[in-house]
């Protein structure tokens, strides 16, 4: 394990040059693992100001913080604790995940999902197989947003057994409204615009976090599962936006409405879904418009 810092580094830090260099070196490990988007390695010079955006990306993309503070505190601060860890789950775990993914690619799609959605999801999992929060890589959730919201378009697969374990409905984002309450860019039954904001759905790769009881409006005391968006410029603001998996009364078979960008599923299905895929499984939202961030 690398040496920890003595004083905080970043926006609210003391920014001793020696501490800044330690943080810069550790951030570069994550840059090298391609887990901070298209960031280039930092110059290890003790200058804290250019380091802050890297810290914020680390907090969003690795820790899943909705409001990055751009500061790394000394141990036991969560940012420093994770920075000191290697990003990979270990060589054996990485080999096992890659082998499992390649085997499923070779065998082809199961459960009625389209081959291109299946393959893009598996390729994305390969890219992020070294993410430290991917603790349950055998579970893969895929949403194919090319399919109408009135049809089942969310799948959950167990890659170890190559079985579909769930197939259900899921809403997509509505997009924003104008001052008169009219949708500016109506999405209809099939979404055509994707964005990391403005109540739209986001595409790309995510990792699930834990489940908690929501305190938001119609979701009050209902299970909601947070996710980490892994792709900068595509879905990395998921936590900041409050994007979660939650149940909704407006998601019913053949009668599905729109969310504000959340993965809303039937109220009767959501508790079992989030309990199954919580805590470190992989989620991939697909459409022909998707372009990988790295």
Residue pairs with C-beta under 8 A, 6 or more apart in sequence:
1 84
2 22
2 25
2 26
2 84
3 22
4 22
4 74
4 75
4 80
4 84
5 16
5 19
5 22
5 23
5 72
5 74
5 80
6 16
6 18
6 19
6 74
7 13
7 14
7 15
7 16
7 19
7 74
8 14
8 15
8 19
8 71
8 72
8 73
8 74
8 77
9 15
9 16
9 19
9 20
9 22
9 23
9 48
9 51
9 55
9 71
9 72
10 23
10 48
10 51
10 52
10 55
10 69
10 70
10 71
10 72
11 52
11 69
11 70
11 71
12 69
12 70
12 71
13 19
13 48
13 71
13 72
15 48
17 46
18 46
20 46
20 47
20 48
20 51
21 44
21 45
21 46
23 51
23 55
23 72
23 80
23 83
24 42
24 43
24 44
24 45
24 46
24 51
24 54
25 44
26 83
26 84
27 36
27 42
27 51
27 54
27 55
27 58
27 83
28 41
28 42
28 44
29 86
29 87
30 36
30 58
30 62
30 83
30 87
31 39
31 40
31 41
31 42
31 54
32 41
33 87
33 88
33 130
34 127
34 294
35 61
35 62
35 87
35 128
35 130
35 131
35 230
36 54
36 57
36 58
36 61
36 62
36 232
37 57
37 61
37 231
37 232
37 233
37 236
37 293
37 294
38 232
38 293
38 294
39 54
39 57
42 50
42 51
42 54
43 50
52 70
53 70
55 68
55 70
55 71
55 72
55 79
56 68
56 70
57 68
57 232
57 236
58 79
58 82
58 83
59 65
59 68
59 69
59 70
59 79
60 68
60 228
60 229
60 232
60 236
60 237
60 239
60 240
61 228
61 229
61 230
61 232
61 236
62 82
62 87
62 131
62 132
62 133
62 228
63 78
63 79
63 82
63 228
64 133
64 207
64 209
64 226
64 227
64 228
64 239
65 239
66 239
66 240
66 241
66 242
67 240
71 79
72 79
72 80
72 83
73 79
73 80
74 80
75 81
75 84
82 132
85 132
87 130
87 131
87 132
88 94
88 130
88 132
89 97
89 130
89 132
89 134
89 135
94 129
94 130
97 125
97 129
97 134
97 137
98 126
98 129
100 137
100 138
100 159
100 160
101 122
101 125
101 126
101 129
101 137
101 159
104 122
104 159
104 162
105 119
105 122
107 162
108 115
108 118
109 115
109 117
109 118
109 119
110 157
110 162
110 163
110 164
111 155
111 157
111 163
111 164
111 167
112 155
112 164
112 167
113 142
113 144
113 155
113 164
114 144
114 146
116 286
117 142
117 144
117 146
117 286
118 142
120 284
120 286
120 290
121 140
121 142
121 282
121 284
121 286
122 140
124 204
124 205
124 282
124 284
124 292
125 137
125 140
125 205
125 282
125 284
127 205
127 292
127 294
128 134
128 205
128 207
128 230
128 282
129 137
131 207
131 230
133 207
133 209
133 228
133 280
134 207
134 280
134 281
134 282
135 279
135 280
136 277
136 279
136 280
136 281
137 159
137 281
137 282
138 158
138 159
138 160
139 156
139 157
139 158
139 159
139 276
139 277
139 281
139 282
140 156
140 157
140 159
140 281
140 282
140 283
140 284
141 154
141 155
141 156
141 157
141 208
141 277
141 281
141 282
141 283
141 284
142 154
142 155
142 157
142 283
142 284
142 285
142 286
143 153
143 154
143 155
143 170
143 263
143 283
143 284
143 285
143 286
144 153
144 155
144 286
144 287
145 153
145 172
145 190
145 191
145 194
145 201
145 203
145 285
145 286
145 287
146 190
146 286
146 287
146 288
147 153
147 190
148 189
148 190
149 169
149 170
149 171
149 172
149 189
149 190
149 256
149 258
150 169
150 189
150 254
150 255
150 256
151 169
152 167
152 168
152 169
153 169
153 170
154 166
154 167
154 168
154 169
154 170
154 263
154 265
155 164
155 166
155 167
156 164
156 165
156 166
156 167
156 273
156 276
156 277
157 163
157 164
157 165
158 165
165 276
166 269
166 272
166 273
166 276
168 265
168 266
168 269
168 273
169 251
169 252
169 253
169 256
169 265
169 266
169 269
170 251
170 256
170 263
170 264
170 265
171 248
171 250
171 251
171 256
171 257
171 258
171 259
171 262
171 263
171 264
171 265
172 187
172 191
172 201
172 258
172 259
173 187
173 191
173 199
173 200
173 201
173 258
173 259
173 260
173 261
173 262
174 183
174 187
174 199
174 258
174 259
174 260
175 183
175 184
175 185
175 186
175 187
175 193
175 198
175 199
175 200
176 183
176 184
176 185
176 198
176 199
177 183
177 184
178 184
185 193
187 193
187 200
187 258
191 200
191 201
191 287
192 289
193 200
194 200
194 201
194 202
194 203
194 287
194 289
194 290
195 202
196 202
196 229
196 233
196 234
196 235
196 236
196 237
196 238
196 241
197 237
197 241
199 260
199 261
200 261
201 259
201 261
201 285
202 229
202 234
202 235
202 238
202 243
202 261
202 285
203 234
203 235
203 285
203 286
203 287
203 289
203 290
204 229
204 230
204 231
204 234
204 235
204 284
204 285
204 290
204 292
204 293
205 229
205 230
205 231
205 235
205 282
205 283
205 284
206 227
206 228
206 229
206 230
206 235
206 238
206 282
206 283
206 284
206 285
207 227
207 228
207 230
207 280
207 281
207 282
207 283
208 225
208 226
208 227
208 228
208 245
208 274
208 277
208 278
208 279
208 280
208 281
208 282
208 283
209 225
209 226
209 227
209 228
209 278
209 279
209 280
210 225
210 226
210 278
210 279
211 223
211 224
211 225
211 274
211 275
211 278
212 223
212 224
212 225
212 226
213 221
213 222
213 223
213 224
214 220
214 221
214 222
214 223
214 224
214 244
214 246
215 221
216 224
216 242
218 248
218 249
219 246
219 247
222 246
222 247
222 267
222 270
223 246
223 247
223 270
223 271
223 274
223 275
224 244
224 245
224 246
224 274
225 244
225 245
225 246
225 274
225 277
225 278
226 239
226 244
227 238
227 239
227 243
227 244
227 245
227 263
227 283
228 238
228 239
229 235
229 236
229 237
229 238
229 239
229 243
230 236
230 293
231 292
231 293
231 294
232 293
233 293
234 293
235 243
235 285
241 261
242 262
243 261
243 262
243 263
244 262
244 263
245 262
245 263
245 264
245 265
245 270
245 273
245 274
245 277
246 262
246 263
246 264
246 265
246 270
247 264
247 265
247 266
247 267
247 268
247 269
247 270
247 271
248 257
248 259
248 264
248 265
248 266
248 267
248 270
249 267
250 256
250 257
250 258
250 264
251 257
251 264
251 265
251 266
251 267
252 266
253 266
263 283
263 285
265 273
277 283
